[in-house]
Amino acid sequence: MGRVKARKGETSGVRPARAGEGDAVRNLLAEVARDEQDRVQLAVSCQLIDNKVDTARFDEPFRILVFERRRTLLGAALVQAGSLGSKPGEHLDELKAHPNLHAQQVGMQRKMFDRVNAVTAHLAFMAVAPASRGQGIGRQLVSAAADIERQRGRRMLTGYVWDDDLANMYERWGFIVSPPERVGFFLREKVGNLYAPSAAALSLTEGSRMIVLPLVPEVRAYDIGTEEQPFPAVVGVEEPFDPSHLDTPQELTEMKERIEALMQQQMTLYGPERARAMFDAFLGSQAWPRG
C-alpha cells in the first residue's frame, strides 16, 4: 500500500485535530456514522475539539486524529475508551427466568469486561476522503492511533465493521477479525506461577464483526473450544492485570494461596516444565461452560 509523501515545501501527515476543524472532521466522518446516536456523538466530539477542550483528560477520554496534506484534511479518526460489555450479552437472555442466576452472570460479565476495557482503546470512526483513498492514509491514521494508545498502556485497539471488504482491509493491516455477530474473549489471570483461564462471549450488532489490533505480543487469537464444538476467541488478554480493584471473596483468596503452595511443591518434586504440563492436562480434561 502506498504512503502519502509531502511535496517540497509542504507538510503531510497525521496530527491531533485543532480548534476550528470540527466541521471538516464531521464531514469526513459523516459517511461512517450509522445511526442518530453516532451522528450525535460525532457532532458533540467535534464541538468539544472546536472549543479547545482537552478530551484526553475525561473519565472516558477520546481523541481525534487527522491526516493533513497541503493544508487540506484528507482523513480523520476518532479513538475513545473501551466500552465492551456495557450491556448484558444476548446469550444471557435465557437466564432471565432465574433472576438470581441472571444477576450473577451479568455481574461476572461486567467485572470481566471492566478488566478488558481498562486495557482497550476503541476506534469509533475512521474515514478517508473518497478522492484520496488507496494512498495509505487510513493505515497511517490507524498506525498513529495505535502508537499513541500503546504509549498510554493500552494493550489492544478495537473497532466494528459491517462490510467484508473493510474486514479484509483491516485484516491486512494486522487486525484480528471476529466471526459475524459474536466475539469471544479469553483472559488468563496469573495465580502464582500458573495462569487461571476465564472466558466470556459478547453479542454484536446484527451483520457486524469486531476487529482487534494487538498492541502487545501477549494479545493474540485463541481457540478455546474443541474440534466438535469450536469456539474461537478473537483475542486473549494475558497478564499483567492488577485485579486489586475487584471484590475477591476470602474463600477465593485462600484457594489461590493453596493452589500456589501446591504448585510450588509440585515444581520442587517434578520440575517446572512437567508440573505445568500436568496442570495443563488437568485443565484440558475439564468441560468448558458454554455461553
CYANA upper distance limits for C-alpha pairs under 8 A (distance plus 0.5 A):
  1 MET  CA    134 GLY  CA      7.72
  1 MET  CA    135 GLN  CA      7.25
  1 MET  CA    136 GLY  CA      6.27
  2 GLY  CA    134 GLY  CA      7.72
  2 GLY  CA    135 GLN  CA      5.46
  2 GLY  CA    136 GLY  CA      5.71
  3 ARG  CA    135 GLN  CA      6.07
  3 ARG  CA    136 GLY  CA      5.35
  3 ARG  CA    137 ILE  CA      7.41
  3 ARG  CA    140 GLN  CA      8.47
  4 VAL  CA     12 SER  CA      8.02
  4 VAL  CA     13 GLY  CA      8.38
  4 VAL  CA    135 GLN  CA      6.42
  4 VAL  CA    136 GLY  CA      7.06
  4 VAL  CA    137 ILE  CA      7.27
  5 LYS  CA     12 SER  CA      7.00
  5 LYS  CA     13 GLY  CA      8.49
  6 ALA  CA     10 GLU  CA      6.36
  6 ALA  CA     11 THR  CA      6.14
  6 ALA  CA     12 SER  CA      5.45
  6 ALA  CA     13 GLY  CA      8.47
  6 ALA  CA     69 ARG  CA      7.66
  7 ARG  CA     11 THR  CA      8.09
 10 GLU  CA     69 ARG  CA      7.98
 10 GLU  CA     70 ARG  CA      6.40
 11 THR  CA     68 GLU  CA      8.03
 11 THR  CA     69 ARG  CA      6.57
 11 THR  CA     70 ARG  CA      6.82
 11 THR  CA     71 ARG  CA      8.24
 12 SER  CA     67 PHE  CA      7.82
 12 SER  CA     68 GLU  CA      5.98
 12 SER  CA     69 ARG  CA      4.96
 12 SER  CA     70 ARG  CA      7.39
 13 GLY  CA     67 PHE  CA      5.83
 13 GLY  CA     68 GLU  CA      6.13
 13 GLY  CA     69 ARG  CA      7.29
 13 GLY  CA    140 GLN  CA      8.50
 14 VAL  CA     65 LEU  CA      7.15
 14 VAL  CA     66 VAL  CA      6.05
 14 VAL  CA     67 PHE  CA      4.90
 14 VAL  CA     68 GLU  CA      6.99
 14 VAL  CA    140 GLN  CA      7.64
 14 VAL  CA    141 LEU  CA      6.83
 14 VAL  CA    144 ALA  CA      7.54
 15 ARG  CA     65 LEU  CA      6.15
 15 ARG  CA     66 VAL  CA      6.13
 15 ARG  CA     67 PHE  CA      7.03
 15 ARG  CA     68 GLU  CA      8.23
 16 PRO  CA     63 ARG  CA      7.95
 16 PRO  CA     64 ILE  CA      6.46
 16 PRO  CA     65 LEU  CA      4.95
 16 PRO  CA     66 VAL  CA      6.53
 17 ALA  CA     21 GLU  CA      7.17
 17 ALA  CA     49 ILE  CA      7.70
 17 ALA  CA     64 ILE  CA      6.12
 17 ALA  CA     65 LEU  CA      5.92
 17 ALA  CA     66 VAL  CA      6.19
 18 ARG  CA     22 GLY  CA      8.45
 18 ARG  CA     49 ILE  CA      7.07
 18 ARG  CA     50 ASP  CA      7.43
 18 ARG  CA     52 LYS  CA      8.15
 19 ALA  CA     49 ILE  CA      5.98
 19 ALA  CA     50 ASP  CA      4.40
 19 ALA  CA     51 ASN  CA      6.86
 19 ALA  CA     52 LYS  CA      6.21
 20 GLY  CA     49 ILE  CA      8.33
 20 GLY  CA     50 ASP  CA      5.54
 21 GLU  CA     25 VAL  CA      6.68
 21 GLU  CA     46 CYS  CA      8.33
 21 GLU  CA     49 ILE  CA      8.41
 21 GLU  CA     50 ASP  CA      7.17
 22 GLY  CA     26 ARG  CA      6.53
 22 GLY  CA     46 CYS  CA      5.01
 22 GLY  CA     47 GLN  CA      6.70
 22 GLY  CA     49 ILE  CA      7.11
 22 GLY  CA     50 ASP  CA      6.24
 23 ASP  CA     27 ASN  CA      6.59
 23 ASP  CA     46 CYS  CA      7.76
 24 ALA  CA     28 LEU  CA      6.79
 24 ALA  CA     73 LEU  CA      7.68
 25 VAL  CA     29 LEU  CA      6.72
 25 VAL  CA     46 CYS  CA      7.60
 25 VAL  CA     66 VAL  CA      8.21
 25 VAL  CA     73 LEU  CA      8.27
 25 VAL  CA     75 GLY  CA      8.44
 25 VAL  CA     76 ALA  CA      6.77
 26 ARG  CA     30 ALA  CA      6.19
 26 ARG  CA     42 LEU  CA      7.09
 26 ARG  CA     43 ALA  CA      7.26
 26 ARG  CA     46 CYS  CA      7.18
 27 ASN  CA     31 GLU  CA      8.37
 28 LEU  CA     74 LEU  CA      8.30
 28 LEU  CA     75 GLY  CA      7.12
 28 LEU  CA     76 ALA  CA      7.19
 28 LEU  CA    127 ALA  CA      6.79
 28 LEU  CA    128 VAL  CA      7.23
 28 LEU  CA    129 ALA  CA      6.83
 29 LEU  CA     33 ALA  CA      7.32
 29 LEU  CA     42 LEU  CA      8.42
 29 LEU  CA     76 ALA  CA      7.39
 29 LEU  CA     77 ALA  CA      8.22
 29 LEU  CA    125 PHE  CA      7.06
 29 LEU  CA    126 MET  CA      7.02
 29 LEU  CA    127 ALA  CA      6.11
 30 ALA  CA     39 ARG  CA      7.72
 30 ALA  CA     42 LEU  CA      8.49
 31 GLU  CA    127 ALA  CA      8.37
 32 VAL  CA    125 PHE  CA      7.08
 32 VAL  CA    126 MET  CA      7.90
 32 VAL  CA    127 ALA  CA      7.56
 33 ALA  CA     38 ASP  CA      5.57
 33 ALA  CA     39 ARG  CA      6.17
 33 ALA  CA     42 LEU  CA      8.33
 33 ALA  CA    125 PHE  CA      8.04
 34 ARG  CA     38 ASP  CA      6.68
 34 ARG  CA     39 ARG  CA      8.16
 35 ASP  CA     39 ARG  CA      6.91
 36 GLU  CA     40 VAL  CA      6.64
 37 GLN  CA     41 GLN  CA      6.68
 38 ASP  CA     42 LEU  CA      6.59
 39 ARG  CA     43 ALA  CA      6.61
 40 VAL  CA     44 VAL  CA      6.61
 41 GLN  CA     45 SER  CA      6.54
 42 LEU  CA     46 CYS  CA      6.68
 43 ALA  CA     47 GLN  CA      6.67
 44 VAL  CA     48 LEU  CA      6.76
 45 SER  CA     49 ILE  CA      6.96
 46 CYS  CA     50 ASP  CA      6.76
 47 GLN  CA     51 ASN  CA      6.70
 48 LEU  CA     52 LYS  CA      6.90
 48 LEU  CA     53 VAL  CA      5.92
 48 LEU  CA     55 THR  CA      8.04
 49 ILE  CA     53 VAL  CA      6.30
 49 ILE  CA     54 ASP  CA      8.20
 49 ILE  CA     55 THR  CA      8.24
 54 ASP  CA     58 PHE  CA      8.21
 55 THR  CA     61 PRO  CA      6.07
 55 THR  CA     62 PHE  CA      6.25
 55 THR  CA     63 ARG  CA      6.98
 56 ALA  CA     61 PRO  CA      5.11
 56 ALA  CA     62 PHE  CA      6.06
 56 ALA  CA     63 ARG  CA      6.74
 57 ARG  CA     61 PRO  CA      6.44
 58 PHE  CA     62 PHE  CA      8.13
 60 GLU  CA     80 GLN  CA      7.68
 60 GLU  CA     81 ALA  CA      6.08
 61 PRO  CA     80 GLN  CA      6.35
 61 PRO  CA     81 ALA  CA      6.31
 62 PHE  CA     78 LEU  CA      7.52
 62 PHE  CA     79 VAL  CA      5.95
 62 PHE  CA     80 GLN  CA      4.47
 62 PHE  CA     81 ALA  CA      6.84
 63 ARG  CA     78 LEU  CA      6.34
 63 ARG  CA     79 VAL  CA      5.95
 63 ARG  CA     80 GLN  CA      6.97
 64 ILE  CA     76 ALA  CA      7.53
 64 ILE  CA     77 ALA  CA      6.17
 64 ILE  CA     78 LEU  CA      4.98
 64 ILE  CA     79 VAL  CA      6.92
 65 LEU  CA     76 ALA  CA      6.08
 65 LEU  CA     77 ALA  CA      5.73
 65 LEU  CA     78 LEU  CA      6.96
 65 LEU  CA    141 LEU  CA      7.52
 65 LEU  CA    145 ALA  CA      8.08
 66 VAL  CA     73 LEU  CA      7.06
 66 VAL  CA     74 LEU  CA      8.06
 66 VAL  CA     75 GLY  CA      6.10
 66 VAL  CA     76 ALA  CA      4.70
 66 VAL  CA     77 ALA  CA      6.93
 66 VAL  CA    141 LEU  CA      7.72
 67 PHE  CA     73 LEU  CA      6.20
 67 PHE  CA     74 LEU  CA      6.16
 67 PHE  CA     75 GLY  CA      5.48
 67 PHE  CA     76 ALA  CA      6.65
 67 PHE  CA    137 ILE  CA      7.50
 67 PHE  CA    141 LEU  CA      7.42
 68 GLU  CA     72 THR  CA      5.90
 68 GLU  CA     73 LEU  CA      4.98
 68 GLU  CA     74 LEU  CA      6.42
 68 GLU  CA     75 GLY  CA      7.88
 69 ARG  CA     73 LEU  CA      7.01
 69 ARG  CA     74 LEU  CA      7.50
 74 LEU  CA    128 VAL  CA      6.32
 74 LEU  CA    129 ALA  CA      5.79
 74 LEU  CA    132 SER  CA      7.15
 74 LEU  CA    137 ILE  CA      8.33
 75 GLY  CA    126 MET  CA      8.07
 75 GLY  CA    127 ALA  CA      6.18
 75 GLY  CA    128 VAL  CA      4.59
 75 GLY  CA    129 ALA  CA      6.45
 75 GLY  CA    137 ILE  CA      7.26
 75 GLY  CA    138 GLY  CA      7.45
 75 GLY  CA    141 LEU  CA      8.24
 76 ALA  CA    125 PHE  CA      8.46
 76 ALA  CA    126 MET  CA      6.27
 76 ALA  CA    127 ALA  CA      6.29
 76 ALA  CA    128 VAL  CA      7.12
 76 ALA  CA    141 LEU  CA      7.69
 77 ALA  CA    123 LEU  CA      7.76
 77 ALA  CA    124 ALA  CA      8.14
 77 ALA  CA    125 PHE  CA      5.91
 77 ALA  CA    126 MET  CA      4.66
 77 ALA  CA    127 ALA  CA      7.12
 77 ALA  CA    141 LEU  CA      7.19
 77 ALA  CA    142 VAL  CA      8.27
 78 LEU  CA    123 LEU  CA      6.68
 78 LEU  CA    124 ALA  CA      6.17
 78 LEU  CA    125 PHE  CA      5.65
 78 LEU  CA    126 MET  CA      6.99
 79 VAL  CA    121 ALA  CA      7.25
 79 VAL  CA    122 HIS  CA      6.01
 79 VAL  CA    123 LEU  CA      5.08
 79 VAL  CA    124 ALA  CA      6.21
 79 VAL  CA    125 PHE  CA      7.74
 79 VAL  CA    145 ALA  CA      7.81
 80 GLN  CA    121 ALA  CA      6.37
 80 GLN  CA    122 HIS  CA      5.70
 80 GLN  CA    123 LEU  CA      7.07
 80 GLN  CA    124 ALA  CA      7.21
 81 ALA  CA    117 ASN  CA      7.86
 81 ALA  CA    120 THR  CA      7.23
 81 ALA  CA    121 ALA  CA      5.38
 81 ALA  CA    122 HIS  CA      6.31
 82 GLY  CA    117 ASN  CA      5.23
 82 GLY  CA    118 ALA  CA      7.79
 82 GLY  CA    119 VAL  CA      8.37
 82 GLY  CA    120 THR  CA      5.57
 82 GLY  CA    121 ALA  CA      5.39
 82 GLY  CA    122 HIS  CA      5.70
 82 GLY  CA    158 THR  CA      8.36
 83 SER  CA    117 ASN  CA      6.49
 83 SER  CA    122 HIS  CA      8.40
 84 LEU  CA    113 PHE  CA      6.70
 84 LEU  CA    116 VAL  CA      8.18
 84 LEU  CA    117 ASN  CA      6.89
 85 GLY  CA     89 GLY  CA      7.72
 85 GLY  CA    109 GLN  CA      7.60
 85 GLY  CA    110 ARG  CA      6.87
 85 GLY  CA    113 PHE  CA      6.20
 85 GLY  CA    202 LEU  CA      7.20
 86 SER  CA    110 ARG  CA      7.57
 86 SER  CA    113 PHE  CA      8.50
 88 PRO  CA     92 LEU  CA      7.41
 88 PRO  CA    106 VAL  CA      6.48
 88 PRO  CA    109 GLN  CA      7.98
 88 PRO  CA    110 ARG  CA      8.38
 89 GLY  CA     93 ASP  CA      8.05
 89 GLY  CA    201 ALA  CA      7.81
 89 GLY  CA    202 LEU  CA      5.92
 89 GLY  CA    203 SER  CA      5.83
 90 GLU  CA    202 LEU  CA      8.35
 90 GLU  CA    203 SER  CA      6.48
 91 HIS  CA    201 ALA  CA      8.41
 91 HIS  CA    203 SER  CA      7.76
 91 HIS  CA    291 GLY  CA      6.59
 92 LEU  CA     96 LYS  CA      7.81
 92 LEU  CA    102 HIS  CA      7.41
 92 LEU  CA    105 GLN  CA      8.06
 92 LEU  CA    106 VAL  CA      8.13
 92 LEU  CA    291 GLY  CA      8.05
 95 LEU  CA     99 PRO  CA      7.71
 95 LEU  CA    101 LEU  CA      7.27
 95 LEU  CA    102 HIS  CA      5.65
 96 LYS  CA    102 HIS  CA      6.12
 97 ALA  CA    102 HIS  CA      8.47
 98 HIS  CA    102 HIS  CA      6.52
 99 PRO  CA    103 ALA  CA      6.51
100 ASN  CA    104 GLN  CA      6.71
101 LEU  CA    105 GLN  CA      6.71
102 HIS  CA    106 VAL  CA      6.60
103 ALA  CA    107 GLY  CA      6.57
104 GLN  CA    108 MET  CA      6.72
105 GLN  CA    109 GLN  CA      6.66
106 VAL  CA    110 ARG  CA      6.64
107 GLY  CA    111 LYS  CA      6.74
108 MET  CA    112 MET  CA      6.66
109 GLN  CA    113 PHE  CA      6.63
109 GLN  CA    200 ALA  CA      7.35
110 ARG  CA    114 ASP  CA      6.52
111 LYS  CA    115 ARG  CA      7.09
111 LYS  CA    246 LEU  CA      7.97
112 MET  CA    116 VAL  CA      7.07
112 MET  CA    200 ALA  CA      8.31
113 PHE  CA    117 ASN  CA      6.37
114 ASP  CA    118 ALA  CA      6.67
115 ARG  CA    119 VAL  CA      7.64
115 ARG  CA    241 PHE  CA      8.24
115 ARG  CA    243 PRO  CA      8.39
116 VAL  CA    120 THR  CA      6.82
116 VAL  CA    237 VAL  CA      7.99
117 ASN  CA    121 ALA  CA      8.00
118 ALA  CA    154 ARG  CA      8.22
119 VAL  CA    153 GLY  CA      7.40
119 VAL  CA    154 ARG  CA      5.02
119 VAL  CA    155 ARG  CA      5.77
119 VAL  CA    156 MET  CA      7.33
120 THR  CA    154 ARG  CA      5.89
120 THR  CA    155 ARG  CA      6.50
120 THR  CA    156 MET  CA      5.67
120 THR  CA    157 LEU  CA      6.42
120 THR  CA    158 THR  CA      7.70
121 ALA  CA    149 GLU  CA      7.30
121 ALA  CA    154 ARG  CA      7.03
121 ALA  CA    156 MET  CA      6.92
121 ALA  CA    157 LEU  CA      5.36
121 ALA  CA    158 THR  CA      6.85
122 HIS  CA    157 LEU  CA      5.96
122 HIS  CA    158 THR  CA      5.22
122 HIS  CA    159 GLY  CA      6.20
123 LEU  CA    157 LEU  CA      7.19
123 LEU  CA    158 THR  CA      6.40
123 LEU  CA    159 GLY  CA      5.48
124 ALA  CA    159 GLY  CA      6.79
124 ALA  CA    160 TYR  CA      8.36
126 MET  CA    138 GLY  CA      7.89
127 ALA  CA    138 GLY  CA      7.40
128 VAL  CA    132 SER  CA      7.14
128 VAL  CA    133 ARG  CA      6.63
128 VAL  CA    137 ILE  CA      7.46
128 VAL  CA    138 GLY  CA      6.80
129 ALA  CA    133 ARG  CA      7.04
132 SER  CA    137 ILE  CA      8.28
133 ARG  CA    137 ILE  CA      7.64
133 ARG  CA    138 GLY  CA      8.43
136 GLY  CA    140 GLN  CA      6.77
137 ILE  CA    141 LEU  CA      6.82
138 GLY  CA    142 VAL  CA      6.77
139 ARG  CA    143 SER  CA      6.48
139 ARG  CA    173 TRP  CA      7.75
140 GLN  CA    144 ALA  CA      6.55
141 LEU  CA    145 ALA  CA      6.69
142 VAL  CA    146 ALA  CA      6.56
143 SER  CA    147 ASP  CA      6.71
144 ALA  CA    148 ILE  CA      6.80
145 ALA  CA    149 GLU  CA      6.69
146 ALA  CA    150 ARG  CA      6.45
146 ALA  CA    157 LEU  CA      7.28
146 ALA  CA    215 LEU  CA      7.43
147 ASP  CA    151 GLN  CA      6.77
148 ILE  CA    152 ARG  CA      6.92
149 GLU  CA    153 GLY  CA      6.97
149 GLU  CA    154 ARG  CA      5.80
149 GLU  CA    155 ARG  CA      8.41
149 GLU  CA    157 LEU  CA      8.35
150 ARG  CA    154 ARG  CA      5.52
150 ARG  CA    155 ARG  CA      6.93
150 ARG  CA    156 MET  CA      8.38
150 ARG  CA    215 LEU  CA      6.51
150 ARG  CA    216 VAL  CA      8.42
154 ARG  CA    215 LEU  CA      7.66
155 ARG  CA    214 PRO  CA      6.90
155 ARG  CA    215 LEU  CA      5.40
155 ARG  CA    216 VAL  CA      6.16
155 ARG  CA    219 VAL  CA      7.70
156 MET  CA    212 VAL  CA      7.03
156 MET  CA    213 LEU  CA      5.99
156 MET  CA    214 PRO  CA      5.13
156 MET  CA    215 LEU  CA      5.42
156 MET  CA    216 VAL  CA      7.85
156 MET  CA    219 VAL  CA      7.84
157 LEU  CA    212 VAL  CA      6.17
157 LEU  CA    213 LEU  CA      5.48
157 LEU  CA    214 PRO  CA      7.16
157 LEU  CA    215 LEU  CA      7.63
158 THR  CA    210 MET  CA      7.47
158 THR  CA    211 ILE  CA      6.00
158 THR  CA    212 VAL  CA      4.95
158 THR  CA    213 LEU  CA      6.78
159 GLY  CA    210 MET  CA      6.28
159 GLY  CA    211 ILE  CA      5.64
159 GLY  CA    212 VAL  CA      7.13
160 TYR  CA    208 SER  CA      6.98
160 TYR  CA    209 ARG  CA      6.14
160 TYR  CA    210 MET  CA      5.10
160 TYR  CA    211 ILE  CA      6.33
161 VAL  CA    166 LEU  CA      7.05
161 VAL  CA    167 ALA  CA      6.72
161 VAL  CA    208 SER  CA      6.11
161 VAL  CA    209 ARG  CA      5.93
161 VAL  CA    210 MET  CA      6.98
161 VAL  CA    211 ILE  CA      7.70
162 TRP  CA    166 LEU  CA      8.17
162 TRP  CA    167 ALA  CA      8.27
162 TRP  CA    207 GLY  CA      6.38
162 TRP  CA    208 SER  CA      5.01
162 TRP  CA    209 ARG  CA      6.88
163 ASP  CA    167 ALA  CA      6.75
163 ASP  CA    208 SER  CA      8.25
164 ASP  CA    168 ASN  CA      6.63
165 ASP  CA    169 MET  CA      6.71
166 LEU  CA    170 TYR  CA      6.70
167 ALA  CA    171 GLU  CA      6.63
167 ALA  CA    177 VAL  CA      7.23
167 ALA  CA    209 ARG  CA      8.36
167 ALA  CA    211 ILE  CA      8.07
168 ASN  CA    172 ARG  CA      6.79
169 MET  CA    173 TRP  CA      7.01
170 TYR  CA    174 GLY  CA      7.09
170 TYR  CA    175 PHE  CA      5.97
170 TYR  CA    177 VAL  CA      8.44
170 TYR  CA    211 ILE  CA      7.89
171 GLU  CA    175 PHE  CA      5.17
171 GLU  CA    176 ILE  CA      6.61
171 GLU  CA    177 VAL  CA      7.03
174 GLY  CA    213 LEU  CA      6.87
175 PHE  CA    211 ILE  CA      6.37
175 PHE  CA    212 VAL  CA      5.64
175 PHE  CA    213 LEU  CA      4.87
175 PHE  CA    214 PRO  CA      7.66
176 ILE  CA    211 ILE  CA      6.03
176 ILE  CA    212 VAL  CA      5.49
176 ILE  CA    213 LEU  CA      6.76
176 ILE  CA    214 PRO  CA      8.48
176 ILE  CA    220 ARG  CA      8.41
176 ILE  CA    221 ALA  CA      7.53
176 ILE  CA    234 VAL  CA      7.01
176 ILE  CA    235 VAL  CA      8.12
177 VAL  CA    209 ARG  CA      7.26
177 VAL  CA    210 MET  CA      6.44
177 VAL  CA    211 ILE  CA      5.13
177 VAL  CA    212 VAL  CA      7.07
177 VAL  CA    234 VAL  CA      7.40
178 SER  CA    182 ARG  CA      7.59
178 SER  CA    183 VAL  CA      6.30
178 SER  CA    209 ARG  CA      5.97
178 SER  CA    210 MET  CA      5.75
178 SER  CA    211 ILE  CA      6.87
178 SER  CA    233 ALA  CA      8.42
178 SER  CA    234 VAL  CA      6.04
179 PRO  CA    183 VAL  CA      7.21
179 PRO  CA    209 ARG  CA      6.72
179 PRO  CA    210 MET  CA      8.39
180 PRO  CA    204 LEU  CA      8.34
180 PRO  CA    206 GLU  CA      8.41
180 PRO  CA    207 GLY  CA      6.76
180 PRO  CA    208 SER  CA      6.28
180 PRO  CA    209 ARG  CA      5.45
181 GLU  CA    203 SER  CA      6.46
181 GLU  CA    204 LEU  CA      4.97
181 GLU  CA    205 THR  CA      6.54
181 GLU  CA    206 GLU  CA      6.17
181 GLU  CA    207 GLY  CA      6.54
181 GLU  CA    208 SER  CA      5.97
181 GLU  CA    209 ARG  CA      6.30
182 ARG  CA    201 ALA  CA      7.56
182 ARG  CA    202 LEU  CA      6.30
182 ARG  CA    203 SER  CA      5.20
182 ARG  CA    204 LEU  CA      5.85
182 ARG  CA    209 ARG  CA      7.78
183 VAL  CA    201 ALA  CA      6.26
183 VAL  CA    202 LEU  CA      5.78
183 VAL  CA    203 SER  CA      7.10
183 VAL  CA    204 LEU  CA      7.81
183 VAL  CA    209 ARG  CA      8.41
183 VAL  CA    210 MET  CA      7.52
183 VAL  CA    232 PRO  CA      8.35
183 VAL  CA    233 ALA  CA      6.98
183 VAL  CA    234 VAL  CA      6.64
184 GLY  CA    199 ALA  CA      7.57
184 GLY  CA    200 ALA  CA      6.31
184 GLY  CA    201 ALA  CA      4.84
184 GLY  CA    202 LEU  CA      6.70
184 GLY  CA    231 PHE  CA      8.06
184 GLY  CA    232 PRO  CA      7.04
184 GLY  CA    233 ALA  CA      4.71
184 GLY  CA    234 VAL  CA      6.27
184 GLY  CA    235 VAL  CA      7.89
185 PHE  CA    199 ALA  CA      6.09
185 PHE  CA    200 ALA  CA      5.89
185 PHE  CA    201 ALA  CA      6.72
185 PHE  CA    202 LEU  CA      8.39
185 PHE  CA    233 ALA  CA      5.78
185 PHE  CA    234 VAL  CA      6.78
185 PHE  CA    235 VAL  CA      6.19
185 PHE  CA    236 GLY  CA      6.58
185 PHE  CA    237 VAL  CA      8.21
186 PHE  CA    197 PRO  CA      7.58
186 PHE  CA    198 SER  CA      6.41
186 PHE  CA    199 ALA  CA      4.98
186 PHE  CA    200 ALA  CA      7.25
186 PHE  CA    222 TYR  CA      8.10
186 PHE  CA    224 ILE  CA      8.32
186 PHE  CA    233 ALA  CA      6.70
186 PHE  CA    235 VAL  CA      6.93
186 PHE  CA    236 GLY  CA      5.04
186 PHE  CA    237 VAL  CA      6.80
187 LEU  CA    197 PRO  CA      6.22
187 LEU  CA    198 SER  CA      5.80
187 LEU  CA    199 ALA  CA      6.67
187 LEU  CA    236 GLY  CA      6.01
187 LEU  CA    237 VAL  CA      5.34
187 LEU  CA    238 GLU  CA      6.32
188 ARG  CA    195 TYR  CA      5.81
188 ARG  CA    196 ALA  CA      5.85
188 ARG  CA    197 PRO  CA      4.96
188 ARG  CA    198 SER  CA      6.89
188 ARG  CA    236 GLY  CA      8.07
188 ARG  CA    237 VAL  CA      7.06
188 ARG  CA    238 GLU  CA      5.53
188 ARG  CA    239 GLU  CA      7.25
189 GLU  CA    195 TYR  CA      5.75
189 GLU  CA    196 ALA  CA      5.62
189 GLU  CA    197 PRO  CA      6.91
189 GLU  CA    198 SER  CA      8.45
189 GLU  CA    238 GLU  CA      7.22
189 GLU  CA    239 GLU  CA      6.76
189 GLU  CA    241 PHE  CA      7.66
190 LYS  CA    194 LEU  CA      6.20
190 LYS  CA    195 TYR  CA      4.85
190 LYS  CA    196 ALA  CA      6.65
190 LYS  CA    239 GLU  CA      7.00
190 LYS  CA    240 PRO  CA      8.45
191 VAL  CA    195 TYR  CA      6.17
191 VAL  CA    196 ALA  CA      6.91
191 VAL  CA    256 LYS  CA      6.98
191 VAL  CA    259 ILE  CA      8.36
191 VAL  CA    260 GLU  CA      7.14
192 GLY  CA    256 LYS  CA      8.46
192 GLY  CA    259 ILE  CA      8.45
192 GLY  CA    260 GLU  CA      5.56
193 ASN  CA    260 GLU  CA      7.73
193 ASN  CA    263 MET  CA      8.10
194 LEU  CA    276 ARG  CA      8.02
200 ALA  CA    291 GLY  CA      7.68
201 ALA  CA    291 GLY  CA      6.83
204 LEU  CA    208 SER  CA      6.86
204 LEU  CA    209 ARG  CA      7.54
204 LEU  CA    210 MET  CA      8.30
212 VAL  CA    234 VAL  CA      7.98
212 VAL  CA    235 VAL  CA      7.83
214 PRO  CA    219 VAL  CA      5.85
214 PRO  CA    220 ARG  CA      7.08
215 LEU  CA    219 VAL  CA      7.81
218 GLU  CA    236 GLY  CA      8.08
218 GLU  CA    237 VAL  CA      7.31
218 GLU  CA    238 GLU  CA      6.50
219 VAL  CA    235 VAL  CA      6.57
219 VAL  CA    236 GLY  CA      5.87
219 VAL  CA    237 VAL  CA      5.83
219 VAL  CA    238 GLU  CA      7.31
220 ARG  CA    234 VAL  CA      8.04
220 ARG  CA    235 VAL  CA      5.63
220 ARG  CA    236 GLY  CA      6.09
220 ARG  CA    237 VAL  CA      8.21
221 ALA  CA    232 PRO  CA      8.32
221 ALA  CA    233 ALA  CA      6.77
221 ALA  CA    234 VAL  CA      5.68
221 ALA  CA    235 VAL  CA      5.18
221 ALA  CA    236 GLY  CA      6.71
222 TYR  CA    232 PRO  CA      6.66
222 TYR  CA    233 ALA  CA      5.64
222 TYR  CA    234 VAL  CA      7.02
222 TYR  CA    235 VAL  CA      6.81
222 TYR  CA    236 GLY  CA      6.80
223 ASP  CA    230 PRO  CA      7.53
223 ASP  CA    231 PHE  CA      6.36
223 ASP  CA    232 PRO  CA      4.85
223 ASP  CA    233 ALA  CA      6.04
224 ILE  CA    230 PRO  CA      7.79
224 ILE  CA    231 PHE  CA      6.10
224 ILE  CA    232 PRO  CA      6.66
224 ILE  CA    233 ALA  CA      7.02
225 GLY  CA    229 GLN  CA      6.29
225 GLY  CA    230 PRO  CA      4.90
225 GLY  CA    231 PHE  CA      4.86
225 GLY  CA    232 PRO  CA      7.31
225 GLY  CA    288 TRP  CA      8.18
226 THR  CA    230 PRO  CA      5.47
226 THR  CA    231 PHE  CA      7.73
248 THR  CA    252 LEU  CA      7.08
248 THR  CA    253 THR  CA      7.23
249 PRO  CA    253 THR  CA      6.96
250 GLN  CA    254 GLU  CA      6.72
251 GLU  CA    255 MET  CA      6.63
252 LEU  CA    256 LYS  CA      6.65
253 THR  CA    257 GLU  CA      6.86
254 GLU  CA    258 ARG  CA      6.78
255 MET  CA    259 ILE  CA      6.65
256 LYS  CA    260 GLU  CA      6.61
257 GLU  CA    261 ALA  CA      6.68
258 ARG  CA    262 LEU  CA      6.58
259 ILE  CA    263 MET  CA      6.62
260 GLU  CA    264 GLN  CA      6.67
261 ALA  CA    265 GLN  CA      6.81
262 LEU  CA    266 GLN  CA      6.69
263 MET  CA    267 MET  CA      6.48
263 MET  CA    275 ALA  CA      7.77
264 GLN  CA    268 THR  CA      6.73
265 GLN  CA    269 LEU  CA      6.85
266 GLN  CA    270 TYR  CA      6.34
266 GLN  CA    271 GLY  CA      7.70
266 GLN  CA    275 ALA  CA      6.39
267 MET  CA    271 GLY  CA      4.89
267 MET  CA    272 PRO  CA      5.40
267 MET  CA    274 ARG  CA      8.24
267 MET  CA    275 ALA  CA      6.05
268 THR  CA    272 PRO  CA      8.30
270 TYR  CA    274 ARG  CA      6.46
270 TYR  CA    275 ALA  CA      6.58
271 GLY  CA    275 ALA  CA      6.65
272 PRO  CA    276 ARG  CA      6.62
273 GLU  CA    277 ALA  CA      6.68
274 ARG  CA    278 MET  CA      6.62
275 ALA  CA    279 PHE  CA      6.83
276 ARG  CA    280 ASP  CA      6.56
277 ALA  CA    281 ALA  CA      6.57
278 MET  CA    282 PHE  CA      6.78
279 PHE  CA    283 LEU  CA      6.82
280 ASP  CA    284 GLY  CA      6.62
281 ALA  CA    285 SER  CA      6.88
282 PHE  CA    286 GLN  CA      7.38
